[in-house]
């Protein structure tokens, strides 16, 4: 009996240690290179044109780290470990965070659709259905006045159709000035007088402390179906718009090459900064891409493009790293690219 205990107890301890190392979740999030998947299976346009090459959606893999993943992340290149609170605020579950990322992906697809169809000269109709409060910033004037779900109808009697209109209006004011917001909350229409204040983490910038979303409905012809599955975030916007444009136009803008890249795209076709650019360059290189578009940020120091270029040199890839500030920049490069 004593001999059996000598075997069983250490065995149980070993099992517990292995379970802890492989399954216990630490308060850290780990990011690493993902994949560069061809977009044609994700996007289908009725009677769309086919191409010899492919546009690629490049991803970063992420998740809450186990002790084993944390250890491996310390030694593997292009693995990044960050405190969990930097990824999702305290009180937000993994499911809630994932759902928010999927919503960002849907917004990204919508913007890409607008950019691609307008650039291709195809039929598109945009209907604006309101600007809504997503949340309020703690410690800012709107915290006690507004709440998630409020629809903002006007600011100082100026009608609001898009969130950018409100943001630009408030940014032109000074701290201490007041604005009057007309809002719809449920069945009620309310008037709220809110003071403009400097942001605690950026005193040079002023606002009332709200994040906004513009509700639009977009109708296009021919019909497009996007199947992005479990992929979240806004950074696929540029590549979505390029794939849609390629299917909408007879010319094969891939010219038989594997085209990748990243960048959030807005309704005006401007390409914005994203996170994890170095990991996306690694993923694109691993999957054999020829070209990688990176947000240039108007040549800003430490731009996505600069980081992408440094990463490409570090991994010694022949993949062309191309700086873009707009969808049109990417399109111009592809039209001038040799087959």
N, C-alpha and C positions, 0 to 999 in steps of 0.2 A: 504493500500500500504506500509506504513512504517513498519507494522508488518511482511509483506511478505519479505521485505528486511532483517529484523532481522533474518529470518530463512534461506534465500537463501545465503546470503554472508558468514555466518559461515559454511554452507554446502559446498560451493565452496572451502573455505579455507581447510576444512577437506579433501576433495577429492584431492586437490593439495598436501597436506602433505603426504597422503597415497601413492599417485603416486610417490612422491619424494623418500620416504623411500623404496618402493618396486621396483622401476624401474631405478632410476638415477644411473649412473655408476661412482664410485669413482676411483681415481688413485691408486687403490690397487688391488692385485690379491689374491684370497683365495684358499688354498689347503685343502682338507679334504679326509678322507678315501673313496675309491670307492667300487669296487666289486671284487670278486674272481670267475671268470667265467670259467667253464670247457672248455678246448680247443678243444675237439673232434669236436664240430660243426663248429669250425673255420678252422680246418685243415683236408683236405681229401686227402689221398694217395691211388692211384689205388691199389685195392686188399690188402689194409693195414690190419694188425692184430688188433683185438679189445681187450680191457682190461676191467677188472672189476672195477677198480678205474679210477680216472681222474687226468690229469695234469691241473692246473689252472693258468690262466692269471690274475694277480692282478693289479688293477688300482688305480690311485689317481684322484679324481675329482678336477677340477680347473676352475676358471672363474673370470672375473672382478667383484669385489664386489659391491653390492648395499649397501646403508646405513644399511638396516636391516640385511643383511648377515655380514656386518662388525661388527655390535653389537653382533650378535650371535657367530661370530668367536672369540670374546674376552673371551667368557665364556665357550664355548664347548671344550672338550678335543680333542687333535689331529687335531685341525683346525689351520692352519698357514696363517697369513696375511703378505704379502710382498709388497713393493712399486712396481708399475707396471713396472717401468724402469728396475727392476732387472729380470723381466720375458721376456720382449721383448723390444728391443731398440726403442728409440723415432723415430717416422716415420714409424714403422712397424705396420700394421693394424692387427686386430684379425684374419681376414681371411688369411693374409700372414703368421702369426705365426702358425696357424693351418695347413696350407699347408706344412710348413717346418717340423712340427711334423709328418705329414703323410709320408713325404719323409724319415725321420729317421726310421719310422716303416718299410718301404720297405727295407731299407738297413739292418735292423735288421733281417728281414725275410730271406734275401739272405744269410747272414752270418750263420744263424741257419741252413739253408738248407745244406750249405757246411759242417758244423760240423757234422750234423746228418747223412748225406749220407756217408761221409768218415768214420765215426765211425762204421756205420753199414755194411761197405764193399759193398755198393751198387754203381751202375753206376753213375758217375758224370763227367761232362766236364766243365771246366772253361776257358772262353776266355776273355783276358784282352783287353779292347778297349780304354784305355787312362786315363790319370790323368788330372783333370780339376780344375781350380781355381774357388772356390765358392765365396770368397770375399777377400779383402785385409784389413789389420789392419791399422787404422788411425795413422799416425805418424811414421810408419815403412817404411823401404826403398822400399818395393814392391808397396807401395800405388801409386806412380807416374809412375811405370814401367809396372805393370800388371793390368789386369781387369778381372772381372767375365766372365767365359766362355773360357778363354785362355786354350789351351791344352799344357801341359808341356811335351816335347818330351825327353829332356835330361838335365842333370846338369853336367857341366864340361866334356862333351862328354860321360857321362855315361847314357845309356838309362834308362828311367823311365817307369815301368809298373804298379807300385803300389805307392800310396802316402807315405806309410811308408818308402820306399826306399829313397825318397827325404828328408823326415823329419830326418831320422837317419843320413844321410850324412851331412846335415846342422848342426845338433846338435854336430857333431864332430869337427866343426870349431870354430874359435875364433872371437869375435867382431872385426870388421875392415877388415876382409878378404873379398875377392870378389868371387862370383860364376858367371858363365856364364850359363844362361838358354836358351835353344832352345825351342821356343814356336810356336804353330800354332794358328793364329788369323784369323778366316774366311778362305780365300784362301791363306793367306800369311804365310810364315815361317820366324820368326824374331829371332834375337839374343839379349838377354838382360843381361847386366853386372850389378849385384846387390850386394850391400854391405851387409854383415851380421852384425846384431846389436842386442843388448840386448833388451829384452822386457821391456817396461816401468813399468809394474806391477810385473815383475819378473826378476830383473837384472841378476840373476844367469843363466838364460836361454837365448839362442840366436836363431835367426831365421831371415827370411826376411819379415815376417809378412803376411802370406797367410794361408787361410784354404782351404783344398783340398778335392776332392772326386775322388775315383777310379771307373771308369765305367767298369763293368764286365757283361758278360752274362753267366748264369749258366744253363746248361742243365742236367736234371736228369732222371733216369729211375728206378723205376716207377714214373709216373707223380704225382706232388703234387700241390694242390690248396689251397691257403690261403685266407680266407675271414675275414680280421680284421676290416672291416667297418670303423667307425669313430674314432677308437682308434689310437693314435699317440705316437711318442717317441720311443727310442731304447731299453727300459728296459725290453721288453718281450723276448729278444733274447734267454736267457737260457731256459725258459719254452717252447718256440717254438721248440728249438732243441731237448729237451727231449720228447716232444709229437711226433715229427717226428720220432725220433729214436724208440719210443715205437711202433708206427704203422709199422715201417720197419722190426722189429724183432719179432720173434714168442713168445719169453718170455714176460710175462706180468710184466714189471718192477714196475708197481704201486702196485701189490700184493693186490689189492682191496682197497687201501687207497686213500685219497684225498691229492694230492701232489701240493704244491704251491711254489712260490718263485719269485725272480726277479734278474735282472742283465743283463747288456749289454754283448753280447758275440761277440768276434771278429773271424776272419777266422781261427785262431789257436786254438780256443776253450777256450781262456782266458776270465774270467768273470770280468767285470768292475763295478765300483761304480755307483750307481744311486741316484736320489733324492727321498725324501718322503718315505723312508724305514719304518719309524714308522707307517705311515698311512696305508701302505700296510700290515703290520703285523695285524693291527686292522681289516682291510677288510677281510683278510684270516681267522682270528678267527671268525668273524661274520658269514662267510659262511661255517664254519665247517671243515676247513682243518686240516689234521693231521701232515703235515710236511711243513716247510717253509725254502727254500734255500736263504741264504743271502751272498752277496759278502764279502769275508774275507779280501781282500786287503793285503794279506801277514801279517796278524796280526797287521796292523797299528793301532795306537791310534785313537779312534773315528771312527773306521771302520763301514761300514754298518752292519756287523755282531754284533758288540758291541751294536750299537743302537737298532737293532732288538731284541737282547737278553734282554736289559733293558726294552724295550716296552712290551715284552712278560711277564716279571716279573710284570710290572706295571698293566697289565690288567688281570693277574693271569690266563694265559691260559696253558693248557696241550700240546698245539701244540709244536712239536719238532722244534727248531731253529737250522739249520745246516749250518756251515760255508763252503763256497766253493771258491776256486780260479780259478777252471777250470771246464769245462763241465764234464771231466772225474771224478773229485771229486764227483760231484752230482751222476753220473752214478754208481760209486763205492758204495756210500751210499745206493742207491736203490737196488743194487744187493745183498748187505749184510743185508738189512732190513728184519725183520721178517714179515711174512704174518699177 
